[in-house]
Every structure is written in C-alpha cells, then in structure tokens.
C-alpha cells in the first residue's frame, strides 16, 4: 500500500471518529510510518507473536494493554 493511500485511509478514519487498526506490522519502518500517520492500534509479529488461549487469557487477566502502534 502506498504511503498516500495509507494516509488517506487513516485520515478518513480520524475524520469519522473511528479507531484505526493496522494488521500485519512486521518491520520497524512500518510501525514508524503508522505512528507518523496517526494510526491508533496495530497487530503483527513486530508487536507480539501469536499467543495460545492460555497466554491470551493471562494477558487479559493481568489487565495489561494490548500492543499499541503508538
């Protein structure tokens, strides 16, 4: 996805008052661009490897925040 298209999608989300979520963040440069463009949340190998049900339950029970892009 080009930076311009990504900026447009994130800008539209912001103008509509939506929380934006980026999928598949794998590299630091991808995360940096998303932060720069104002993306709210994200997921991907860079932020967390997949968790099994027990580990996901422990994460939620500990009331830790889920990985954020920013």
N, CA, C and O atoms as a Tripos MOL2 file, in Angstrom:
@<TRIPOS>MOLECULE
protein
  280   279    70     0     0
PROTEIN
NO_CHARGES

@<TRIPOS>ATOM
      1 N           0.8580   -1.1740    0.0000 N.3       1 UNK1
      2 CA          0.0000    0.0000    0.0000 C.3       1 UNK1
      3 C           0.9000    1.2320    0.0000 C.2       1 UNK1
      4 O           1.8670    1.2970    0.7590 O.2       1 UNK1
      5 N           0.5900    2.1870   -0.8330 N.am      2 UNK2
      6 CA          1.4060    3.3910   -0.8910 C.3       2 UNK2
      7 C           1.1500    4.2730    0.3210 C.2       2 UNK2
      8 O           0.0850    4.2130    0.9350 O.2       2 UNK2
      9 N           2.1430    5.0970    0.6570 N.am      3 UNK3
     10 CA          2.0110    5.9880    1.8070 C.3       3 UNK3
     11 C           0.8180    6.9210    1.6560 C.2       3 UNK3
     12 O           0.1240    7.2070    2.6320 O.2       3 UNK3
     13 N           0.5750    7.3980    0.4360 N.am      4 UNK4
     14 CA         -0.5430    8.3120    0.2050 C.3       4 UNK4
     15 C          -1.8930    7.6550    0.4480 C.2       4 UNK4
     16 O          -2.7800    8.2600    1.0500 O.2       4 UNK4
     17 N          -2.0510    6.4420   -0.0100 N.am      5 UNK5
     18 CA         -3.2980    5.7120    0.2050 C.3       5 UNK5
     19 C          -3.4880    5.4290    1.6840 C.2       5 UNK5
     20 O          -4.5880    5.5850    2.2130 O.2       5 UNK5
     21 N          -2.4240    5.0150    2.3520 N.am      6 UNK6
     22 CA         -2.4840    4.7470    3.7860 C.3       6 UNK6
     23 C          -2.8540    6.0170    4.5490 C.2       6 UNK6
     24 O          -3.6890    5.9770    5.4530 O.2       6 UNK6
     25 N          -2.2460    7.1290    4.1940 N.am      7 UNK7
     26 CA         -2.5560    8.4060    4.8420 C.3       7 UNK7
     27 C          -4.0190    8.7740    4.6310 C.2       7 UNK7
     28 O          -4.6760    9.2680    5.5480 O.2       7 UNK7
     29 N          -4.5250    8.5370    3.4340 N.am      8 UNK8
     30 CA         -5.9300    8.8300    3.1490 C.3       8 UNK8
     31 C          -6.8750    7.9820    3.9700 C.2       8 UNK8
     32 O          -7.8650    8.4890    4.4990 O.2       8 UNK8
     33 N          -6.5860    6.7030    4.0840 N.am      9 UNK9
     34 CA         -7.4410    5.8020    4.8640 C.3       9 UNK9
     35 C          -7.4270    6.1980    6.3370 C.2       9 UNK9
     36 O          -8.4760    6.2680    6.9770 O.2       9 UNK9
     37 N          -6.2240    6.4590    6.8730 N.am     10 UNK10
     38 CA         -6.1410    6.8450    8.2820 C.3      10 UNK10
     39 C          -6.7810    8.2100    8.5270 C.2      10 UNK10
     40 O          -7.4130    8.4190    9.5630 O.2      10 UNK10
     41 N          -6.6230    9.1270    7.5980 N.am     11 UNK11
     42 CA         -7.2600   10.4320    7.7260 C.3      11 UNK11
     43 C          -8.7720   10.3320    7.7040 C.2      11 UNK11
     44 O          -9.4530   11.0080    8.4740 O.2      11 UNK11
     45 N          -9.2980    9.4960    6.8290 N.am     12 UNK12
     46 CA        -10.7450    9.2890    6.7660 C.3      12 UNK12
     47 C         -11.2540    8.7060    8.0790 C.2      12 UNK12
     48 O         -12.2750    9.1430    8.6100 O.2      12 UNK12
     49 N         -10.5290    7.7110    8.5970 N.am     13 UNK13
     50 CA        -10.9200    7.1290    9.8800 C.3      13 UNK13
     51 C         -10.9510    8.1680   10.9840 C.2      13 UNK13
     52 O         -11.8850    8.2030   11.7840 O.2      13 UNK13
     53 N          -9.9320    9.0140   11.0290 N.am     14 UNK14
     54 CA         -9.8690   10.0590   12.0540 C.3      14 UNK14
     55 C         -11.0260   11.0400   11.9180 C.2      14 UNK14
     56 O         -11.6420   11.4200   12.9130 O.2      14 UNK14
     57 N         -11.3220   11.4490   10.6830 N.am     15 UNK15
     58 CA        -12.4230   12.3990   10.4680 C.3      15 UNK15
     59 C         -13.7760   11.8030   10.8370 C.2      15 UNK15
     60 O         -14.6920   12.5280   11.2250 O.2      15 UNK15
     61 N         -13.9010   10.4920   10.7160 N.am     16 UNK16
     62 CA        -15.1460    9.8150   11.0870 C.3      16 UNK16
     63 C         -15.1890    9.4350   12.5610 C.2      16 UNK16
     64 O         -16.1830    8.8880   13.0390 O.2      16 UNK16
     65 N         -14.1060    9.7280   13.2810 N.am     17 UNK17
     66 CA        -14.0540    9.4190   14.7020 C.3      17 UNK17
     67 C         -13.8680    7.9400   15.0000 C.2      17 UNK17
     68 O         -14.2630    7.4650   16.0650 O.2      17 UNK17
     69 N         -13.2650    7.2080   14.0600 N.am     18 UNK18
     70 CA        -13.0580    5.7780   14.2180 C.3      18 UNK18
     71 C         -11.6790    5.4950   14.7930 C.2      18 UNK18
     72 O         -10.7490    6.2830   14.6210 O.2      18 UNK18
     73 N         -11.5560    4.3730   15.4710 N.am     19 UNK19
     74 CA        -10.2530    3.8830   15.9060 C.3      19 UNK19
     75 C          -9.7070    3.0400   14.7650 C.2      19 UNK19
     76 O         -10.3780    2.1220   14.2940 O.2      19 UNK19
     77 N          -8.5060    3.3430   14.3230 N.am     20 UNK20
     78 CA         -7.9180    2.6100   13.2020 C.3      20 UNK20
     79 C          -6.9770    1.5220   13.7140 C.2      20 UNK20
     80 O          -6.2390    1.7200   14.6790 O.2      20 UNK20
     81 N          -7.0220    0.3670   13.0460 N.am     21 UNK21
     82 CA         -6.2070   -0.7850   13.4230 C.3      21 UNK21
     83 C          -5.4400   -1.2690   12.1940 C.2      21 UNK21
     84 O          -6.0380   -1.5830   11.1650 O.2      21 UNK21
     85 N          -4.1260   -1.3250   12.3080 N.am     22 UNK22
     86 CA         -3.2810   -1.8340   11.2260 C.3      22 UNK22
     87 C          -2.9950   -3.3080   11.4780 C.2      22 UNK22
     88 O          -2.7030   -3.7090   12.6050 O.2      22 UNK22
     89 N          -3.0800   -4.0970   10.4400 N.am     23 UNK23
     90 CA         -2.8300   -5.5320   10.5170 C.3      23 UNK23
     91 C          -1.4840   -5.8600    9.8790 C.2      23 UNK23
     92 O          -1.0860   -5.2310    8.8980 O.2      23 UNK23
     93 N          -0.7860   -6.8410   10.4360 N.am     24 UNK24
     94 CA          0.4110   -7.3700    9.8020 C.3      24 UNK24
     95 C           1.6490   -6.5050    9.8970 C.2      24 UNK24
     96 O           2.4380   -6.4610    8.9530 O.2      24 UNK24
     97 N           1.8420   -5.8130   11.0130 N.am     25 UNK25
     98 CA          3.0390   -4.9900   11.1910 C.3      25 UNK25
     99 C           4.2020   -5.9260   11.5060 C.2      25 UNK25
    100 O           4.2030   -6.6060   12.5330 O.2      25 UNK25
    101 N           5.1920   -5.9540   10.6140 N.am     26 UNK26
    102 CA          6.3060   -6.8760   10.7730 C.3      26 UNK26
    103 C           7.6650   -6.2000   10.8710 C.2      26 UNK26
    104 O           8.6290   -6.8160   11.3270 O.2      26 UNK26
    105 N           7.7560   -4.9430   10.4500 N.am     27 UNK27
    106 CA          9.0520   -4.2660   10.4240 C.3      27 UNK27
    107 C           8.9660   -2.9220   11.1610 C.2      27 UNK27
    108 O           7.9170   -2.2780   11.1580 O.2      27 UNK27
    109 N          10.0600   -2.5060   11.7840 N.am     28 UNK28
    110 CA         10.0730   -1.2170   12.4880 C.3      28 UNK28
    111 C           9.6980   -0.0270   11.5970 C.2      28 UNK28
    112 O           9.0550    0.9120   12.0650 O.2      28 UNK28
    113 N          10.0930   -0.0570   10.3220 N.am     29 UNK29
    114 CA          9.7540    1.0670    9.4450 C.3      29 UNK29
    115 C           8.2490    1.1410    9.1920 C.2      29 UNK29
    116 O           7.7050    2.2320    9.0260 O.2      29 UNK29
    117 N           7.5780    0.0010    9.1610 N.am     30 UNK30
    118 CA          6.1230    0.0030    9.0060 C.3      30 UNK30
    119 C           5.4750    0.6420   10.2350 C.2      30 UNK30
    120 O           4.5750    1.4730   10.1100 O.2      30 UNK30
    121 N           5.9370    0.2480   11.4100 N.am     31 UNK31
    122 CA          5.3980    0.8090   12.6520 C.3      31 UNK31
    123 C           5.6410    2.3170   12.7000 C.2      31 UNK31
    124 O           4.7380    3.0780   13.0490 O.2      31 UNK31
    125 N           6.8340    2.7470   12.3580 N.am     32 UNK32
    126 CA          7.1720    4.1720   12.3900 C.3      32 UNK32
    127 C           6.2580    4.9810   11.4730 C.2      32 UNK32
    128 O           5.7990    6.0600   11.8480 O.2      32 UNK32
    129 N           5.9940    4.4670   10.2810 N.am     33 UNK33
    130 CA          5.1150    5.1660    9.3530 C.3      33 UNK33
    131 C           3.6980    5.2540    9.9150 C.2      33 UNK33
    132 O           3.0550    6.3000    9.8290 O.2      33 UNK33
    133 N           3.2140    4.1580   10.4870 N.am     34 UNK34
    134 CA          1.8670    4.1590   11.0580 C.3      34 UNK34
    135 C           1.7520    5.1440   12.2150 C.2      34 UNK34
    136 O           0.7450    5.8420   12.3330 O.2      34 UNK34
    137 N           2.7660    5.2080   13.0660 N.am     35 UNK35
    138 CA          2.7740    6.1790   14.1630 C.3      35 UNK35
    139 C           2.7540    7.6010   13.5950 C.2      35 UNK35
    140 O           1.9850    8.4480   14.0500 O.2      35 UNK35
    141 N           3.5960    7.8480   12.6100 N.am     36 UNK36
    142 CA          3.6770    9.1770   11.9830 C.3      36 UNK36
    143 C           2.3310    9.5960   11.3900 C.2      36 UNK36
    144 O           1.9570   10.7670   11.4530 O.2      36 UNK36
    145 N           1.6080    8.6350   10.8160 N.am     37 UNK37
    146 CA          0.3370    8.9430   10.1650 C.3      37 UNK37
    147 C          -0.8530    8.9140   11.1220 C.2      37 UNK37
    148 O          -1.9790    9.1970   10.7120 O.2      37 UNK37
    149 N          -0.6160    8.5710   12.4050 N.am     38 UNK38
    150 CA         -1.6760    8.6460   13.3990 C.3      38 UNK38
    151 C          -2.5250    7.4010   13.5600 C.2      38 UNK38
    152 O          -3.6560    7.4900   14.0390 O.2      38 UNK38
    153 N          -2.0120    6.2420   13.1720 N.am     39 UNK39
    154 CA         -2.7610    5.0050   13.3670 C.3      39 UNK39
    155 C          -2.8660    4.7150   14.8670 C.2      39 UNK39
    156 O          -1.9000    4.9010   15.6070 O.2      39 UNK39
    157 N          -4.0430    4.2560   15.3100 N.am     40 UNK40
    158 CA         -4.2940    4.0610   16.7360 C.3      40 UNK40
    159 C          -3.7610    2.7380   17.2870 C.2      40 UNK40
    160 O          -3.0760    2.7210   18.3100 O.2      40 UNK40
    161 N          -4.0680    1.6520   16.6230 N.am     41 UNK41
    162 CA         -3.7230    0.3160   17.1190 C.3      41 UNK41
    163 C          -3.1400   -0.5220   15.9950 C.2      41 UNK41
    164 O          -3.2820   -0.1910   14.8180 O.2      41 UNK41
    165 N          -2.4880   -1.6030   16.3690 N.am     42 UNK42
    166 CA         -1.9530   -2.4870   15.3520 C.3      42 UNK42
    167 C          -1.6240   -3.8440   15.9100 C.2      42 UNK42
    168 O          -1.5580   -4.0420   17.1230 O.2      42 UNK42
    169 N          -1.4210   -4.7710   15.0090 N.am     43 UNK43
    170 CA         -1.0200   -6.1130   15.3840 C.3      43 UNK43
    171 C          -0.0510   -6.6290   14.3500 C.2      43 UNK43
    172 O          -0.0390   -6.1830   13.2030 O.2      43 UNK43
    173 N           0.7430   -7.5550   14.7650 N.am     44 UNK44
    174 CA          1.6960   -8.1630   13.8480 C.3      44 UNK44
    175 C           2.8690   -8.7280   14.6190 C.2      44 UNK44
    176 O           2.9950   -8.5030   15.8230 O.2      44 UNK44
    177 N           3.7200   -9.4540   13.9360 N.am     45 UNK45
    178 CA          4.8610  -10.1150   14.5650 C.3      45 UNK45
    179 C           5.7930   -9.1470   15.2660 C.2      45 UNK45
    180 O           6.4390   -9.5180   16.2460 O.2      45 UNK45
    181 N           5.8780   -7.9120   14.7860 N.am     46 UNK46
    182 CA          6.7520   -6.9380   15.4340 C.3      46 UNK46
    183 C           6.2780   -6.6330   16.8540 C.2      46 UNK46
    184 O           7.1000   -6.4120   17.7440 O.2      46 UNK46
    185 N           4.9820   -6.6180   17.0730 N.am     47 UNK47
    186 CA          4.4110   -6.2510   18.3700 C.3      47 UNK47
    187 C           4.2120   -7.4500   19.2870 C.2      47 UNK47
    188 O           4.4000   -7.3330   20.4980 O.2      47 UNK47
    189 N           3.8380   -8.5970   18.7370 N.am     48 UNK48
    190 CA          3.6240   -9.7940   19.5470 C.3      48 UNK48
    191 C           3.5090  -10.9970   18.6360 C.2      48 UNK48
    192 O           2.8540  -10.9440   17.5950 O.2      48 UNK48
    193 N           4.1400  -12.0660   19.0300 N.am     49 UNK49
    194 CA          3.9620  -13.3350   18.3310 C.3      49 UNK49
    195 C           2.5770  -13.8660   18.6770 C.2      49 UNK49
    196 O           1.9950  -13.4500   19.6790 O.2      49 UNK49
    197 N           2.0400  -14.7720   17.8740 N.am     50 UNK50
    198 CA          0.7370  -15.3570   18.1990 C.3      50 UNK50
    199 C           0.7640  -16.0020   19.5900 C.2      50 UNK50
    200 O           1.7700  -16.5800   20.0010 O.2      50 UNK50
    201 N          -0.3560  -15.8910   20.2990 N.am     51 UNK51
    202 CA         -0.4800  -16.4540   21.6350 C.3      51 UNK51
    203 C          -1.4890  -17.5940   21.6270 C.2      51 UNK51
    204 O          -2.4880  -17.5430   20.9090 O.2      51 UNK51
    205 N          -1.2240  -18.6190   22.4250 N.am     52 UNK52
    206 CA         -2.2350  -19.6570   22.5810 C.3      52 UNK52
    207 C          -3.3090  -19.1340   23.5380 C.2      52 UNK52
    208 O          -3.1650  -18.0520   24.1070 O.2      52 UNK52
    209 N          -4.3780  -19.9000   23.7100 N.am     53 UNK53
    210 CA         -5.5160  -19.4500   24.5200 C.3      53 UNK53
    211 C          -5.1050  -19.1390   25.9530 C.2      53 UNK53
    212 O          -5.5590  -18.1450   26.5200 O.2      53 UNK53
    213 N          -4.2570  -19.9670   26.5470 N.am     54 UNK54
    214 CA         -3.8390  -19.7420   27.9300 C.3      54 UNK54
    215 C          -3.0570  -18.4360   28.0670 C.2      54 UNK54
    216 O          -3.3100  -17.6510   28.9810 O.2      54 UNK54
    217 N          -2.1190  -18.2080   27.1670 N.am     55 UNK55
    218 CA         -1.3160  -16.9800   27.2270 C.3      55 UNK55
    219 C          -2.1710  -15.7490   26.9670 C.2      55 UNK55
    220 O          -1.9780  -14.7140   27.6060 O.2      55 UNK55
    221 N          -3.1100  -15.8480   26.0390 N.am     56 UNK56
    222 CA         -4.0080  -14.7140   25.7750 C.3      56 UNK56
    223 C          -4.8660  -14.4290   27.0070 C.2      56 UNK56
    224 O          -5.0920  -13.2720   27.3600 O.2      56 UNK56
    225 N          -5.3410  -15.4910   27.6550 N.am     57 UNK57
    226 CA         -6.1310  -15.3240   28.8770 C.3      57 UNK57
    227 C          -5.3300  -14.6630   29.9790 C.2      57 UNK57
    228 O          -5.8430  -13.8010   30.6920 O.2      57 UNK57
    229 N          -4.0630  -15.0650   30.1240 N.am     58 UNK58
    230 CA         -3.1980  -14.4550   31.1260 C.3      58 UNK58
    231 C          -2.9750  -12.9710   30.8300 C.2      58 UNK58
    232 O          -2.9690  -12.1420   31.7400 O.2      58 UNK58
    233 N          -2.7950  -12.6500   29.5690 N.am     59 UNK59
    234 CA         -2.6090  -11.2540   29.1750 C.3      59 UNK59
    235 C          -3.8260  -10.4210   29.5560 C.2      59 UNK59
    236 O          -3.6900   -9.3360   30.1230 O.2      59 UNK59
    237 N          -5.0000  -10.9230   29.2470 N.am     60 UNK60
    238 CA         -6.2190  -10.1790   29.5560 C.3      60 UNK60
    239 C          -6.4820  -10.1250   31.0570 C.2      60 UNK60
    240 O          -6.9320   -9.0990   31.5670 O.2      60 UNK60
    241 N          -6.2070  -11.2120   31.7680 N.am     61 UNK61
    242 CA         -6.4260  -11.2450   33.2100 C.3      61 UNK61
    243 C          -5.5000  -10.2770   33.9390 C.2      61 UNK61
    244 O          -5.8670   -9.7160   34.9720 O.2      61 UNK61
    245 N          -4.3140  -10.0870   33.4040 N.am     62 UNK62
    246 CA         -3.3550   -9.1680   34.0190 C.3      62 UNK62
    247 C          -3.7230   -7.7090   33.7460 C.2      62 UNK62
    248 O          -3.0890   -6.7950   34.2730 O.2      62 UNK62
    249 N          -4.7430   -7.4990   32.9240 N.am     63 UNK63
    250 CA         -5.2140   -6.1610   32.5520 C.3      63 UNK63
    251 C          -4.1190   -5.3000   31.9480 C.2      63 UNK63
    252 O          -4.1160   -4.0770   32.0820 O.2      63 UNK63
    253 N          -3.1910   -5.9670   31.2800 N.am     64 UNK64
    254 CA         -2.1770   -5.2220   30.5370 C.3      64 UNK64
    255 C          -2.8140   -4.7590   29.2390 C.2      64 UNK64
    256 O          -3.6890   -5.4290   28.6900 O.2      64 UNK64
    257 N          -2.3770   -3.6290   28.7620 N.am     65 UNK65
    258 CA         -2.9150   -3.1550   27.4950 C.3      65 UNK65
    259 C          -2.3930   -4.0200   26.3530 C.2      65 UNK65
    260 O          -1.2720   -4.5260   26.4000 O.2      65 UNK65
    261 N          -3.2020   -4.1760   25.3570 N.am     66 UNK66
    262 CA         -2.7870   -4.8880   24.1700 C.3      66 UNK66
    263 C          -1.8040   -4.0230   23.3920 C.2      66 UNK66
    264 O          -1.7760   -2.8060   23.5750 O.2      66 UNK66
    265 N          -1.0030   -4.6280   22.5350 N.am     67 UNK67
    266 CA          0.0050   -3.8470   21.8040 C.3      67 UNK67
    267 C          -0.6020   -2.6730   21.0520 C.2      67 UNK67
    268 O          -1.5870   -2.8280   20.3300 O.2      67 UNK67
    269 N          -0.0140   -1.5130   21.2240 N.am     68 UNK68
    270 CA         -0.4330   -0.3010   20.5370 C.3      68 UNK68
    271 C           0.6290    0.0640   19.5230 C.2      68 UNK68
    272 O           1.8150   -0.1990   19.7190 O.2      68 UNK68
    273 N           0.1960    0.6610   18.4580 N.am     69 UNK69
    274 CA          1.1510    1.1200   17.4560 C.3      69 UNK69
    275 C           1.9470    2.2750   18.0120 C.2      69 UNK69
    276 O           3.1740    2.2850   17.9230 O.2      69 UNK69
    277 N           1.2680    3.2460   18.5830 N.am     70 UNK70
    278 CA          1.9440    4.4440   19.1030 C.3      70 UNK70
    279 C           2.4190    4.2380   20.5220 C.2      70 UNK70
    280 O           3.0070    5.1430   21.1130 O.2      70 UNK70
@<TRIPOS>BOND
     1     1     2 1
     2     2     3 1
     3     3     4 2
     4     3     5 am
     5     5     6 1
     6     6     7 1
     7     7     8 2
     8     7     9 am
     9     9    10 1
    10    10    11 1
    11    11    12 2
    12    11    13 am
    13    13    14 1
    14    14    15 1
    15    15    16 2
    16    15    17 am
    17    17    18 1
    18    18    19 1
    19    19    20 2
    20    19    21 am
    21    21    22 1
    22    22    23 1
    23    23    24 2
    24    23    25 am
    25    25    26 1
    26    26    27 1
    27    27    28 2
    28    27    29 am
    29    29    30 1
    30    30    31 1
    31    31    32 2
    32    31    33 am
    33    33    34 1
    34    34    35 1
    35    35    36 2
    36    35    37 am
    37    37    38 1
    38    38    39 1
    39    39    40 2
    40    39    41 am
    41    41    42 1
    42    42    43 1
    43    43    44 2
    44    43    45 am
    45    45    46 1
    46    46    47 1
    47    47    48 2
    48    47    49 am
    49    49    50 1
    50    50    51 1
    51    51    52 2
    52    51    53 am
    53    53    54 1
    54    54    55 1
    55    55    56 2
    56    55    57 am
    57    57    58 1
    58    58    59 1
    59    59    60 2
    60    59    61 am
    61    61    62 1
    62    62    63 1
    63    63    64 2
    64    63    65 am
    65    65    66 1
    66    66    67 1
    67    67    68 2
    68    67    69 am
    69    69    70 1
    70    70    71 1
    71    71    72 2
    72    71    73 am
    73    73    74 1
    74    74    75 1
    75    75    76 2
    76    75    77 am
    77    77    78 1
    78    78    79 1
    79    79    80 2
    80    79    81 am
    81    81    82 1
    82    82    83 1
    83    83    84 2
    84    83    85 am
    85    85    86 1
    86    86    87 1
    87    87    88 2
    88    87    89 am
    89    89    90 1
    90    90    91 1
    91    91    92 2
    92    91    93 am
    93    93    94 1
    94    94    95 1
    95    95    96 2
    96    95    97 am
    97    97    98 1
    98    98    99 1
    99    99   100 2
   100    99   101 am
   101   101   102 1
   102   102   103 1
   103   103   104 2
   104   103   105 am
   105   105   106 1
   106   106   107 1
   107   107   108 2
   108   107   109 am
   109   109   110 1
   110   110   111 1
   111   111   112 2
   112   111   113 am
   113   113   114 1
   114   114   115 1
   115   115   116 2
   116   115   117 am
   117   117   118 1
   118   118   119 1
   119   119   120 2
   120   119   121 am
   121   121   122 1
   122   122   123 1
   123   123   124 2
   124   123   125 am
   125   125   126 1
   126   126   127 1
   127   127   128 2
   128   127   129 am
   129   129   130 1
   130   130   131 1
   131   131   132 2
   132   131   133 am
   133   133   134 1
   134   134   135 1
   135   135   136 2
   136   135   137 am
   137   137   138 1
   138   138   139 1
   139   139   140 2
   140   139   141 am
   141   141   142 1
   142   142   143 1
   143   143   144 2
   144   143   145 am
   145   145   146 1
   146   146   147 1
   147   147   148 2
   148   147   149 am
   149   149   150 1
   150   150   151 1
   151   151   152 2
   152   151   153 am
   153   153   154 1
   154   154   155 1
   155   155   156 2
   156   155   157 am
   157   157   158 1
   158   158   159 1
   159   159   160 2
   160   159   161 am
   161   161   162 1
   162   162   163 1
   163   163   164 2
   164   163   165 am
   165   165   166 1
   166   166   167 1
   167   167   168 2
   168   167   169 am
   169   169   170 1
   170   170   171 1
   171   171   172 2
   172   171   173 am
   173   173   174 1
   174   174   175 1
   175   175   176 2
   176   175   177 am
   177   177   178 1
   178   178   179 1
   179   179   180 2
   180   179   181 am
   181   181   182 1
   182   182   183 1
   183   183   184 2
   184   183   185 am
   185   185   186 1
   186   186   187 1
   187   187   188 2
   188   187   189 am
   189   189   190 1
   190   190   191 1
   191   191   192 2
   192   191   193 am
   193   193   194 1
   194   194   195 1
   195   195   196 2
   196   195   197 am
   197   197   198 1
   198   198   199 1
   199   199   200 2
   200   199   201 am
   201   201   202 1
   202   202   203 1
   203   203   204 2
   204   203   205 am
   205   205   206 1
   206   206   207 1
   207   207   208 2
   208   207   209 am
   209   209   210 1
   210   210   211 1
   211   211   212 2
   212   211   213 am
   213   213   214 1
   214   214   215 1
   215   215   216 2
   216   215   217 am
   217   217   218 1
   218   218   219 1
   219   219   220 2
   220   219   221 am
   221   221   222 1
   222   222   223 1
   223   223   224 2
   224   223   225 am
   225   225   226 1
   226   226   227 1
   227   227   228 2
   228   227   229 am
   229   229   230 1
   230   230   231 1
   231   231   232 2
   232   231   233 am
   233   233   234 1
   234   234   235 1
   235   235   236 2
   236   235   237 am
   237   237   238 1
   238   238   239 1
   239   239   240 2
   240   239   241 am
   241   241   242 1
   242   242   243 1
   243   243   244 2
   244   243   245 am
   245   245   246 1
   246   246   247 1
   247   247   248 2
   248   247   249 am
   249   249   250 1
   250   250   251 1
   251   251   252 2
   252   251   253 am
   253   253   254 1
   254   254   255 1
   255   255   256 2
   256   255   257 am
   257   257   258 1
   258   258   259 1
   259   259   260 2
   260   259   261 am
   261   261   262 1
   262   262   263 1
   263   263   264 2
   264   263   265 am
   265   265   266 1
   266   266   267 1
   267   267   268 2
   268   267   269 am
   269   269   270 1
   270   270   271 1
   271   271   272 2
   272   271   273 am
   273   273   274 1
   274   274   275 1
   275   275   276 2
   276   275   277 am
   277   277   278 1
   278   278   279 1
   279   279   280 2
@<TRIPOS>SUBSTRUCTURE
     1 UNK1         2 RESIDUE 1 A UNK
     2 UNK2         6 RESIDUE 1 A UNK
     3 UNK3        10 RESIDUE 1 A UNK
     4 UNK4        14 RESIDUE 1 A UNK
     5 UNK5        18 RESIDUE 1 A UNK
     6 UNK6        22 RESIDUE 1 A UNK
     7 UNK7        26 RESIDUE 1 A UNK
     8 UNK8        30 RESIDUE 1 A UNK
     9 UNK9        34 RESIDUE 1 A UNK
    10 UNK10       38 RESIDUE 1 A UNK
    11 UNK11       42 RESIDUE 1 A UNK
    12 UNK12       46 RESIDUE 1 A UNK
    13 UNK13       50 RESIDUE 1 A UNK
    14 UNK14       54 RESIDUE 1 A UNK
    15 UNK15       58 RESIDUE 1 A UNK
    16 UNK16       62 RESIDUE 1 A UNK
    17 UNK17       66 RESIDUE 1 A UNK
    18 UNK18       70 RESIDUE 1 A UNK
    19 UNK19       74 RESIDUE 1 A UNK
    20 UNK20       78 RESIDUE 1 A UNK
    21 UNK21       82 RESIDUE 1 A UNK
    22 UNK22       86 RESIDUE 1 A UNK
    23 UNK23       90 RESIDUE 1 A UNK
    24 UNK24       94 RESIDUE 1 A UNK
    25 UNK25       98 RESIDUE 1 A UNK
    26 UNK26      102 RESIDUE 1 A UNK
    27 UNK27      106 RESIDUE 1 A UNK
    28 UNK28      110 RESIDUE 1 A UNK
    29 UNK29      114 RESIDUE 1 A UNK
    30 UNK30      118 RESIDUE 1 A UNK
    31 UNK31      122 RESIDUE 1 A UNK
    32 UNK32      126 RESIDUE 1 A UNK
    33 UNK33      130 RESIDUE 1 A UNK
    34 UNK34      134 RESIDUE 1 A UNK
    35 UNK35      138 RESIDUE 1 A UNK
    36 UNK36      142 RESIDUE 1 A UNK
    37 UNK37      146 RESIDUE 1 A UNK
    38 UNK38      150 RESIDUE 1 A UNK
    39 UNK39      154 RESIDUE 1 A UNK
    40 UNK40      158 RESIDUE 1 A UNK
    41 UNK41      162 RESIDUE 1 A UNK
    42 UNK42      166 RESIDUE 1 A UNK
    43 UNK43      170 RESIDUE 1 A UNK
    44 UNK44      174 RESIDUE 1 A UNK
    45 UNK45      178 RESIDUE 1 A UNK
    46 UNK46      182 RESIDUE 1 A UNK
    47 UNK47      186 RESIDUE 1 A UNK
    48 UNK48      190 RESIDUE 1 A UNK
    49 UNK49      194 RESIDUE 1 A UNK
    50 UNK50      198 RESIDUE 1 A UNK
    51 UNK51      202 RESIDUE 1 A UNK
    52 UNK52      206 RESIDUE 1 A UNK
    53 UNK53      210 RESIDUE 1 A UNK
    54 UNK54      214 RESIDUE 1 A UNK
    55 UNK55      218 RESIDUE 1 A UNK
    56 UNK56      222 RESIDUE 1 A UNK
    57 UNK57      226 RESIDUE 1 A UNK
    58 UNK58      230 RESIDUE 1 A UNK
    59 UNK59      234 RESIDUE 1 A UNK
    60 UNK60      238 RESIDUE 1 A UNK
    61 UNK61      242 RESIDUE 1 A UNK
    62 UNK62      246 RESIDUE 1 A UNK
    63 UNK63      250 RESIDUE 1 A UNK
    64 UNK64      254 RESIDUE 1 A UNK
    65 UNK65      258 RESIDUE 1 A UNK
    66 UNK66      262 RESIDUE 1 A UNK
    67 UNK67      266 RESIDUE 1 A UNK
    68 UNK68      270 RESIDUE 1 A UNK
    69 UNK69      274 RESIDUE 1 A UNK
    70 UNK70      278 RESIDUE 1 A UNK
